[in-house]
Amino acid sequence: MTKIIAISEANAIAFHGMALIAKSEIAINANDIAEISGSSKHHTSKVLQRLVKQGLLGSTRGPSGGFYLKKSAKDILLMEILEAQEGTIELNDCPIDNPICPFGTCLMGGICYDISDTLLKYLRTHTLQEMIDNIDVKKDLFNKLESK
Amino acid sequence: MKIIALSEANILSIHSMAIIAAAGEKGISVHKIAELTNCSKHHLFKVVETLAKSGLAYSTRGPLGGFHLKKPADQINLLEIYESLNGTVNIDELCFNKNKEETNYIFFDHLCHELSMKFVNYLTTTKLSDIMHRANFMVK
């Protein structure tokens, strides 16, 4: 499979995890998120730990423990979720970060820059709240977790 | 982090093809392309070899040898060059894994698809002849 936009599996787990945690009425843990998102438990735990480290999530221990949002979903930009995984993202003119273009101007007419800029602007101006307002998490998924 | 999933090989392939096209009948060596693009000869050789295997370029031996286009530049679009390294692009699978579709809560996936399609359309509609003039000054 050829992916054009470089959203990695870790990034996808981070977005899915944050949406599930924000939407859930009970505390959910890494195993639950891994199960729902179809990712490995190990990978999911690593991603969630990075979100905790960056101050987006908190966690409680114990049998009914799990993750919770450290701040309101309307105060979390999607960009913060991505940067928690990738570090600060800066837009470069060159898709391979070549400091000096041998052609003088981008051979591909700057299309890579335009596409990256559009996506980053979107992530900088949309919040986790807007994301969860627009998704429909199947109720039976949470019912299944509550009955555990 | 790069937003567009383009490898160095992808970029080199498009840049090399533009230089080979601009060099015209006299052809150009891998050594010279590496010098012009400021990249490793070894990496470039692998890229150009793949382009040759895909039927986009061919090489001639000898002191005046080098790489040439296998067909006219106006008959090669950038998607062919991209696919020679990456395999066929499937427009249904441009963003996220299909098996995640049932639990896909990334609501900007439509934007990712739209942007991916914009890129694929650019590659499809841009011919090598549209960009090769930018390499003219390099092969004079």
Interface residues (C-beta under 8 A of the other chain):
Chain A: M1 T2 K3 I4 I5 A6 I7 E9 A12 F15 H16 A19 L20 I36 S37 G38 L78 L82 E86 G87 I89 P95 I96 D97 N98 I100 P102 F103 G104 T105 L107 M108 G109 I111 C112 I115 S116 T118 L119 L120 Y122 L123 H126 E130 M131 I132 N134 I135 V137 L141
Chain B: M1 K2 I3 I4 A5 L6 S7 E8 I11 I14 H15 A18 L36 T37 N38 L78 N86 G87 T88 V89 N90 E93 L94 C95 F96 N97 N99 K100 T103 N104 Y105 I106 F107 F108 L111 C112 L115 S116 K118 F119 V120 Y122 I131 R134 A135 M138
